[in-house]
Amino acid sequence: MSLKKQFETAVADSKQLPERPDNATLLKLYALYKQGTEGDNETSKPGMMDMVGRAKWGAWDELKGMSQNDAMQEYVDLVESLK
């Protein structure tokens, strides 16, 4: 199965996990998803009052330079480990 297909399957599987992951894991999933689908974060940082937005932005921004394929593979591996 191609990496793209595995990634799409993992995205669907992430919505069906037996229990909700902790916030740190959810941020990691978000960041890997964004890096895998869009590449490096080129958006502006959210304002001070948007704490959730800033956390998501920061998690994604930390992955700058990671290839989209590597991010997809890490996403797939992480979802598999949560099943």
Sequence and secondary structure as in RCSB ss.txt:
>XXXX:A:sequence
MSLKKQFETAVADSKQLPERPDNATLLKLYALYKQGTEGDNETSKPGMMDMVGRAKWGAWDELKGMSQNDAMQEY
VDLVESLK
>XXXX:A:secstr
  HHHHHHHHHHHHTT SS   HHHHHHHHHHHHHHHH S  S    TT HHHHHHHHHHHTTTT  HHHHHHHH
HHHHHHH 
